[in-house]
Amino acid sequence: RQIADKASPSELKGTASTFKSTSGWDDGRYYCLSNAAPSGSIIKVLNAANQKFVYAKVLDVIPDLKQNEGVSIVLSKAGSEQLSVSTEKFDVEISY
């Protein structure tokens, strides 16, 4: 008898911001920084305002900087554009 040992998915509601960079994250891919999901995992990021979503790869934890206070996830520019984000910070639902 086989029993699948699958971890139950986690969900989190929070605030996201966009990673701004002159290099590195402008390759059109969906990356993010997160303190909740482990590095290397793929998470679903849903824009609560318009129900658009992307799947983004977690690269690392969110740096402990003033601009990141209260932020649950930092999303790459390409990911934010796909979610039709027009503000610096926005509400998201995260699933992983």
N, C-alpha and C positions, 0 to 999 in steps of 0.2 A: 504494500500500500504506500503510495506516495502522497505526501502532504507538502504543498507549496508553502515555503516560508517567506511570504512576501510582506514587506513592511507596508503598513497602511499609509496612504497619502496624507500629507500635511497641507493645511491651508492657512493663509495669513492675510489679513487686510492691513494695509499700511500706506505710507507715502513713498513715492519714488521720485528720483531726480535723474537728470541726464548727465552722463560722463562727458565732459568737454575736453577735447584734446586736439592738438595740432598734428598728432601722429598716433599710430597704433590702433585706435578704435575707429578709424574712418575707412574700414575695409568692407563695409556693407553687411557685416555679420552681426548677429544678435548675441551680445555678451552682457554680463552683469556682475556686480559685486553684491554679496549678500552675507549677513551674519547668521541667517537662519538655515539656509541650505548648504550642504557641504560642497567644497570646491570640486569641479568636474561634473557635477550633476546638471541635468537639464530641467529648467523650471518653466512653468507656464505663467506669463505675466499678462493679466487682463486689465485693460483700462476701464475703470469703473464708470466713467462718464459716457463712453460710447460702445462698450462691450467688444472692442477690438482686442485681439491678443497676439502674442508672439511666444515662441519657445526660445529661451535664452540659456546659454551655457554659463554657469557660475565659474568665474576665474579665481576669485579670492574673497576675503572679507572686506567689509567697508572700512576704509581708513578712519581713524579717530580724529577727524578734523571738524572745525566749527560748522562748515557748510553742510556737513553730513548729519548734524544733530536732528533727531526725529525721523530720519530716513530709513526705511526698511530695505530698500534696494536702490542701486545705482545702475541705470541701464545705458547701454551704448547708444550713440546718436542714431544709428540705423534702426535700432529697436524702438526708440522714442518716435522717430518719424513714421514708422509702420503703425504705431498706435495713434497717430494723428494728434500728438501732444503739442500744445501751443503755450504752455506755462512752464515755469522753471521747476515747480514741484506739482505732482498730480497723484490722485488716489488710485491705488491698484489692489487687485486681489492676486495673490501668489499661490500657486499649487505646485507641489513637488513630491 
